[in-house]
Amino acid sequence: MQQPDFGVDGKRVLVTGASRGIGQSIAETFAAAGADVAICSRSMDRIGPVADEINDADGGRAVAVECDVRDRDDVERFFERAADELGGLDVVINNAGGEFVANFEDISENGWDSVTDLNLGGTYRCCHVAGKYLRNGEHEGVIINMASVNGQHAAPGESHYGAAKAGIIRLTETLATEWSNDGVRVNCIAPGLIQTPGVAQTLGIDESDMPPREQTHRRIGYPEEIADLAVFLASPAASFVDGETYTAKGVPRPGNSMSNDLGLDR
Ligand SMILES: NC(=O)c1ccc[n+]([C@@H]2O[C@H](COP(=O)([O-])OP(=O)(O)OC[C@H]3O[C@@H](n4cnc5c(N)ncnc54)[C@H](OP(=O)(O)O)[C@@H]3O)[C@@H](O)[C@H]2O)c1
């Protein structure tokens, strides 16, 4: 009988925005499963230690590169270095993103541009460059883009972020159709509220002040729960999954009344 193949051992994986939060967990999880990873953030001081930790552990190795996904030249350099060091690329995970919460009438041109350029522009740029490395390769190529439930459902204060994440979902679907004959699968993950430094920062609270996850109406997720989903989507087990958005947000639980939306309404 055929065994399921969730293996990513030996895959060459690029992850953007991996100095903390979901991206760090994705990098660590892939490396623990035997993949080699190329990881970036805007600061070598922040991304270097993550690579050191991965390289000190059992599993695949890590290469850290300073790269701002808002800068095309940076992105080109990051991919080139990653492919050189890892001997090619199989999987690209466009995770870097962020936001601030504000009512639409308070979002300036600059605020709108910065959120859409980081989230949607960064994903566009990285997919564009990824195509050069993944299309018509020796092995199947995989792209995983990080959207959000805010790209699927409207929420107050999230017009810029929601628009950018909705754009990522449609970009993913379109790219999947365009590159399906080129041996590249393109999928999206849409997380609900995940406990990360980025969320705490957005809310202006300390991470330790997040409400107890087991008491909230909809449980707050762990970064590892998104990383595991990314491993599945990159694995041969997901070979027929293409152009999809996978939501990971738990369910509302009866008896727990404490809101988990913390003003983010996810
Ligand atoms: N946490 C959630 O509840 C949640 C829910 C839905 C979707 N998401 C999405 O999941 C992704 C990760 O979220 P997170 O909560 O883990 O965020 P986070 O804790 O703020 O981490 C963001 C990561 O991205 C990097 N980054 C930020 N701007 C960058 C840029 N311009 N170029 C390169 N790297 C950059 C940061 O590193 P440096 O600061 O060192 O550059 C950091 O490593 C984002 O796309 C976010 O929108 C998160």
The ligand as a MOL file (V3000), in Angstrom:
LIG
                    3D

  0  0  0     0  0            999 V3000
M  V30 BEGIN CTAB
M  V30 COUNTS 48 52 0 0 0
M  V30 BEGIN ATOM
M  V30 1 N 0.4370 36.8920 13.2390 0
M  V30 2 C -0.7950 36.9030 12.7220 0
M  V30 3 O -1.8110 36.9110 13.4520 0
M  V30 4 C -0.9880 36.8780 11.2410 0
M  V30 5 C -2.2770 36.6330 10.7530 0
M  V30 6 C -2.4870 36.6130 9.3760 0
M  V30 7 C -1.4220 36.8140 8.5210 0
M  V30 8 N -0.1800 37.0540 9.0160 0 CHG=1
M  V30 9 C 0.9010 37.2630 8.0520 0
M  V30 10 O 1.9480 36.3540 8.3220 0
M  V30 11 C 3.1950 36.9630 8.0050 0
M  V30 12 C 4.1080 36.9270 9.2310 0
M  V30 13 O 3.4390 37.5720 10.2950 0
M  V30 14 P 4.0690 37.6370 11.7690 0
M  V30 15 O 2.9470 37.9220 12.6780 0
M  V30 16 O 4.9700 36.4830 11.9980 0 CHG=-1
M  V30 17 O 4.9370 38.9920 11.6240 0
M  V30 18 P 6.1510 39.5580 12.5080 0
M  V30 19 O 6.2310 38.8930 13.8280 0
M  V30 20 O 6.0100 41.0400 12.4700 0
M  V30 21 O 7.4040 39.1450 11.6250 0
M  V30 22 C 7.5410 39.7160 10.3520 0
M  V30 23 C 8.8280 39.2470 9.7170 0
M  V30 24 O 8.9530 39.8860 8.4330 0
M  V30 25 C 10.1870 40.6020 8.3840 0
M  V30 26 N 9.9980 41.7850 7.5560 0
M  V30 27 C 9.1980 42.8390 7.7880 0
M  V30 28 N 9.2940 43.7240 6.7940 0
M  V30 29 C 10.1690 43.2020 5.9010 0
M  V30 30 C 10.6850 43.6500 4.6630 0
M  V30 31 N 10.3200 44.8200 4.1280 0
M  V30 32 N 11.5770 42.8630 4.0000 0
M  V30 33 C 11.9640 41.6690 4.5390 0
M  V30 34 N 11.5100 41.2030 5.7050 0
M  V30 35 C 10.6280 41.9720 6.3900 0
M  V30 36 C 10.5310 40.9070 9.8380 0
M  V30 37 O 11.9370 40.9900 9.9950 0
M  V30 38 P 12.7780 42.3450 10.2230 0
M  V30 39 O 11.9750 43.2500 11.0810 0
M  V30 40 O 14.0270 41.8290 10.8790 0
M  V30 41 O 13.0010 42.8650 8.8400 0
M  V30 42 C 10.0380 39.6270 10.5200 0
M  V30 43 O 10.9940 38.6110 10.4230 0
M  V30 44 C 2.8670 38.3480 7.4950 0
M  V30 45 O 2.7520 38.3380 6.0940 0
M  V30 46 C 1.5280 38.6380 8.1280 0
M  V30 47 O 0.7750 39.6020 7.3970 0
M  V30 48 C 0.0620 37.0910 10.3570 0
M  V30 END ATOM
M  V30 BEGIN BOND
M  V30 1 1 1 2
M  V30 2 2 2 3
M  V30 3 1 2 4
M  V30 4 1 4 5
M  V30 5 2 4 48
M  V30 6 2 5 6
M  V30 7 1 6 7
M  V30 8 2 7 8
M  V30 9 1 8 9
M  V30 10 1 8 48
M  V30 11 1 9 10
M  V30 12 1 9 46
M  V30 13 1 10 11
M  V30 14 1 11 12
M  V30 15 1 11 44
M  V30 16 1 12 13
M  V30 17 1 13 14
M  V30 18 2 14 15
M  V30 19 1 14 16
M  V30 20 1 14 17
M  V30 21 1 17 18
M  V30 22 2 18 19
M  V30 23 1 18 20
M  V30 24 1 18 21
M  V30 25 1 21 22
M  V30 26 1 22 23
M  V30 27 1 23 24
M  V30 28 1 23 42
M  V30 29 1 24 25
M  V30 30 1 25 26
M  V30 31 1 25 36
M  V30 32 1 26 27
M  V30 33 1 26 35
M  V30 34 2 27 28
M  V30 35 1 28 29
M  V30 36 1 29 30
M  V30 37 2 29 35
M  V30 38 1 30 31
M  V30 39 2 30 32
M  V30 40 1 32 33
M  V30 41 2 33 34
M  V30 42 1 34 35
M  V30 43 1 36 37
M  V30 44 1 36 42
M  V30 45 1 37 38
M  V30 46 2 38 39
M  V30 47 1 38 40
M  V30 48 1 38 41
M  V30 49 1 42 43
M  V30 50 1 44 45
M  V30 51 1 44 46
M  V30 52 1 46 47
M  V30 END BOND
M  V30 END CTAB
M  END
